Amino acid sequence: MARRKSGGGDGDAAPPRRRRPVRAVLIVLLVLTVVAVGLYWLRDQKLLTPEGCSVKTPAGEGTLELPQAANAATIAAVAHARGLPDRAVTISLATAMQESKIRNLAGGDRDSVGLFQQRPSQGWGTVQQILDPVYATNKFLDGLVKVPGYTRLPLTDAAQQVQKSGYPQAYAKHETKATLLASALTGREAAALNCVVHDFAAPETDAEDSSPAPAGAAPTDGATAAARPDRTQVLSDRVRREFGRTVTPAAGYTSTVKGAENAVSLTPDPTASTDSGPEAERQNGWAVAHWAVAQAQRLGIETVAYDGRIWRKAKSEDGWKPQSTGTSTKLVLVSLTAPAKG
């Protein structure tokens, strides 16, 4: 009997095997993963850019943490209020860099406290007074302006005559960075300071290093939302205290930013500088604008607009961007987030 050949007639043909599209499924999953990651990155790009401040000028670049930038801006504002030259700001910043890394420290060597590590036992004031950055800066400047020819002295010599430090040459190493920072905070370099802010500081953490609030300070720490002053009032009070009469705050202009209905216009005094003319006026304005950006996290500032440029907290990674309307060299426009409810 003849043996039938395997795979002979049509009736003996095996049905085709169905292949699972494993490769296709993997490709689809990979594509979906890439898309999801891309969307997440676009939505939360802020996670890739840490909070902090940067200074960029033709002379160089530098970085600071947000509390450092806020304290540095206060130092510059107080010097501005006193009508002191840019050199005074540079010397003050270099001194604070050496003494505290521009942090409002609650302690230090022996009884030293504050930005300049001033000692109550040496007649600088009480602990509470020295922990007030405005008071501490004024006390340092009181000493600096008494140094004959301080603007022409080597920085470390001028600082040492005020501080009486055990390391008299230590201030010199900070001069380059202090000069760069001063160029922005005095307004000499426009749109030179940018701060990346993701979240505003909680009211109970506004005071750095848990320092006690200075006498007469607004009762924000530990206060309920209902008892807290309006943000516009807090901003106005801060401006008056740090800039004195060289800047006039006024609430009332309409903000175009959603969620930032509270708004204040800051008007620099054109006669506040020893120089005069449009360029000096513009410089004063940039000093105020940079101050506002440096204080944005602490004060709840959403936008700062001046001189055809605008800084937005929501897009602070982008820095200062052009704005064709709504800005001038007369006013610094500041919008604040709505006050907390409850």
Secondary structure, DSSP 8 states (H G I E B T S, - for coil): -----TT-SGGG---------HHHHHHHHHHHHHHHHHHHHHHTGGGGS-SEEEEEETTEEEEE-HHHHHHHHHHHHHHHHTT--HHHHHHHHHHHHHHHSS---S--STT-BTTTTB-GGGTS--HHHHTSHHHHHHHHHHHHTTSTTTTTS-HHHHHHHHH--SSTTGGGGGHHHHHHHHHHHTTSSTT-EEEE-SS---GGG-SGGG----TT----TT--TTTS--HHHHHHHHHHHHHGGGEEEEE-----STT--EEEEEEE-TTSSSS-SHHHHHHHHHHHHHHHHHTHHHHTEEEEEETTEEEEGGGGGG-SEE-SSS--SS-EEEEE------
